[in-house]
Amino acid sequence: MSRLVFFCGHAGTGKTSLARRLLPQLMRATGEPFCLLDKDTLYGHYSAAVMGVLTGDPNDRDSPLYLKHLRDPEYRSLIDTARDNLALGISALIVAPLSREVRDRRLFDRAWLGVSNDVSIRIVWVHVPEDVARSRIVARNNPNDAYKLAHWDEYRQRRFVPDSHASRDLLMFDNQSPDPRAYDDLLRAIHGGS
């Protein structure tokens, strides 16, 4: 069985670190090959080149221009790349915010994803309180966060934690300071059952 696993959430929640921590354990637990598809790794240089030409700021990943013209094609291509791997029998772990797609429940829509019923889908929503996320963003000092930090009031309005309806099929993970057992529990939830 191929698996499609998403690690979603807002900036500064630790999605990438969590995914990288669990991926080797997930491969051992399932005995299956996985590819790691991180949006920033796959599209970071491309987006920098495009935004540099369009706005003069290659680090812009949050302006209205970026959100309107590059966000959705990046995410669509990310999912298409995962689907190509799944067709080859390689499970995929995607790391990206995908907040709109979570809110609209598109990640549960097999037709929208383009995957068959024999693909197991798990969606992990990684979250921390806003002040923790902001302090992590400041501490990592990534130039791609400059627009976000300079327009924090605008950015924070897009932040949310899925409510009980939106989170009913999500694997919610509080990544502020998880107990070591929380990682084991999440790993079991990802690979247990279909």
N, C-alpha and C positions, 0 to 999 in steps of 0.2 A: 504494500500500500504506500503510495506517495503521500507526503505531508506538506501542507502549506501553512507555515507559522508566521504570524505577524507580531512584531514588537512595535507597538504604537504608543504615542503620547507626545506631550508638548516638549519643547526644548528644555534642557536642563534636568530632565527626569532620570537620565541614566539608561536610556533604551539600548544604546550600542554596547555599553559596558556589561549590562545584564545579558544581552544576547550572546556576546563573546564568551561570557562566563559559562553560560548554559549549553552552548552549541556542542562542545566536545562530549559533555555528559549525555546530551540528547542523542548524538550519534552512537555512543556506546550502548545506551539503553535500548535504542531501536534496532541497532545493527544495520542502519541505512545510511547511504551517503547523503550529505546535505550541501547545498551551496549557500553562502551568506551574501545577501544582496542588500547593501547599505546605500540608501539614496545619495548620501553625501559623497561616498566613494565613487559610485557609478556616474553621477552627474555633476559633481562639484566643479571640475575643470571646465566642462561645457558651459554650465551656468555662469561661471566667472567670465568666460570669454564673451558670452552673449550680453550679460549685464554690463560688462566693461564697454562694449560697443554702444549699447542703448543708452546707458545713463552715466558712463564714466566711473561707475562704482562696481568693480568686479565682485565685491563682497556682499552685495545686496541680495538677500534672500527673503525679504519680508515686505518690500514696498508694494503698493497697489499694482505697479507695472509687472513685477515678477509674479505676483499672485494671479494676475489676470492671464498672462501669456505663457509662463513657463511651468508653474506648479503642476497643473493637470497633465500636460504631456509627459513630464518627468515621472509622475506616479503611474500613468498608463504604461509607459515603457518599462517601468520597474515590474509591474504585474505581468506584462507580456514576456519579459525575460524569465520570470519565475515559471510561467506557463510552459515556455520552451524547455526548461529544465525538467519540469514535471513530466512532460511527454517523453523524455529520455529516461525516466525512472529515477531521477534525482530529486529528492525533496528540497524545498526552498524555505529559507528563513529570511524574511524581509524586515528591515529596520527603516522606519520612516514615520513621521508624525501621523499622517493619514487621518487627521482628526475629523474632517468633513465626512470622509468615507465611513468612519466609525459611527458618527452621529446619524448619518443617513442609512446605516446598516448595509451599505453596498458590499462590504467585505464578507457578508454572509450570502450574497447573491451569486450563486454559481454561474449563472448566465453572464452577469456583469464581469465576473472574474475570468470566465471562459474555461472553467475547470469542470471535470466530470464528477459524478457521484462517488467514484472510488478514491477521490482525493480527500484526505482528512484535513479539515481547516480548524486552526486554533488561532485565536486573537488575544494577545496579551496587551492590556492597557496599563502602561507604566505611569505612575503618578507620584508626585510629591507636592507639598504645599507651595503656593506661589513664591513665598519669600525664600524658600530653600532652592527652588528652581532658579530664581533670579541670582542668588548668591553663587550658585554653581556656574551659571552663565558668565558672571563677572570673573570668577576665579579661572575659568578655562581660557579666557582672553582670546577667543577665536574672532578674527576680523569679520566673519560671516554673521556674527551676532550684533555688530555695531548698530545697524538700522533698528533692530529689535529693541536694544537698550535705549537708543535715542528716542524711540517712540513707544516706550513701555506701556503707557496708558492705552494706546491704540492696540498694541499686541495683546495685552492682558484681557481685553474684551473677547478675544478669540479663544482664550484658555477655558477649559471646562473639565469637570470630572463627570463622566457619564452617569446619568441618574439611574434609578432602578430599572426603568423600562429599557434604556439604551444599553445598560450593562448586563442584561439578563443572560447573554451568551458569551460575555467577555470573561477572560481570566484577569481579574483585577489584581495588580501588584503594587503595593505601597513600597516605594524604593527609597524612602527617607533613611531608614537605618534598619533594614530587615534582619530578623533573627535568622541564623544559618539554616534552621529548619524550613523557613519560608522558601528558600531556593529549591530544596528537595520537594516540597509540596507543589511548587510551580512546575517543576520538571515532570512529576507524576501526572499532573493535570494536563500537561501538553501531550505526553505520549500515551497516557492511559486511555483506552477505548478509542472509538472512531467518532 
